[in-house]
């Protein structure tokens, strides 16, 4: 049993050195939602589904995001059937 765990630890260390590791992208602060829209286009996504509630859509929070995505060439579908908290 000890041999199994040693082999497992060795294998994990070996694979962590040869496999590429991509650190996650963190977007925060004012304008981060629009930054995310640009990153979506940069990463090559052609279609996006925005999931929200009707209140956010009616207030106008979603419109700038939709516009930024469409300007970047991303097709946007909006589902606003989520119940607000």
C-alpha positions as CSV (number, residue, x, y, z in Angstrom):
1,X,0.0,0.0,0.0
2,X,2.8,2.4,0.8
3,X,4.4,1.6,-2.6
4,X,1.2,2.7,-4.3
5,X,1.2,6.1,-2.6
6,X,4.8,6.7,-3.3
7,X,4.3,5.8,-7.0
8,X,1.3,8.1,-7.1
9,X,3.2,11.0,-5.6
10,X,6.0,10.4,-8.0
11,X,3.6,10.3,-11.0
12,X,1.9,13.5,-9.9
13,X,5.2,15.3,-9.5
14,X,6.5,14.0,-12.8
15,X,3.3,15.0,-14.7
16,X,3.2,18.5,-13.1
17,X,6.6,19.2,-14.5
18,X,6.0,18.2,-18.1
19,X,2.3,19.2,-18.6
20,X,1.7,22.9,-19.2
21,X,-0.2,24.8,-16.5
22,X,-2.3,27.8,-17.4
23,X,-3.1,30.1,-14.6
24,X,-6.7,31.3,-14.5
25,X,-7.5,34.8,-15.7
26,X,-9.0,37.1,-13.0
27,X,-11.0,40.1,-13.9
28,X,-12.1,42.4,-11.2
29,X,-13.1,46.0,-10.6
30,X,-14.9,48.6,-12.7
31,X,-15.2,47.6,-16.3
32,X,-14.3,44.0,-15.7
33,X,-17.5,42.8,-17.4
34,X,-16.6,44.6,-20.6
35,X,-13.1,43.2,-20.3
36,X,-14.6,39.8,-20.1
37,X,-16.5,40.5,-23.3
38,X,-13.3,41.4,-25.1
39,X,-11.6,38.3,-23.8
40,X,-14.5,36.1,-25.0
41,X,-14.0,37.4,-28.5
42,X,-10.2,37.1,-28.2
43,X,-10.5,33.4,-27.2
44,X,-12.4,32.7,-30.4
45,X,-15.9,32.1,-29.1
46,X,-18.5,32.9,-31.8
47,X,-21.7,32.4,-29.8
48,X,-22.6,33.3,-26.2
49,X,-25.6,32.7,-24.0
50,X,-26.2,35.4,-21.4
51,X,-28.3,34.1,-18.5
52,X,-29.9,36.8,-16.4
53,X,-33.2,37.9,-14.9
54,X,-35.7,40.3,-16.4
55,X,-35.0,43.1,-13.9
56,X,-31.3,43.3,-14.9
57,X,-32.3,43.3,-18.5
58,X,-35.0,46.0,-18.1
59,X,-32.7,48.2,-16.0
60,X,-30.1,48.2,-18.8
61,X,-27.3,46.3,-17.1
62,X,-27.2,43.7,-19.9
63,X,-27.3,46.1,-22.9
64,X,-23.7,47.3,-22.8
65,X,-22.5,43.7,-22.5
66,X,-24.6,42.6,-25.4
67,X,-23.3,45.6,-27.5
68,X,-19.7,44.9,-26.6
69,X,-20.0,41.3,-27.6
70,X,-21.7,42.1,-30.9
71,X,-19.1,44.7,-31.7
72,X,-16.5,42.1,-31.2
73,X,-18.2,39.8,-33.6
74,X,-19.8,37.4,-31.1
75,X,-23.4,36.3,-31.6
76,X,-25.4,36.9,-28.4
77,X,-28.5,35.1,-27.2
78,X,-30.1,36.3,-23.9
79,X,-32.2,34.1,-21.6
80,X,-33.9,36.3,-19.0
81,X,-36.1,33.6,-17.4
82,X,-34.1,33.3,-14.2
83,X,-36.0,34.2,-11.0
84,X,-34.3,37.1,-9.2
85,X,-32.9,36.6,-5.7
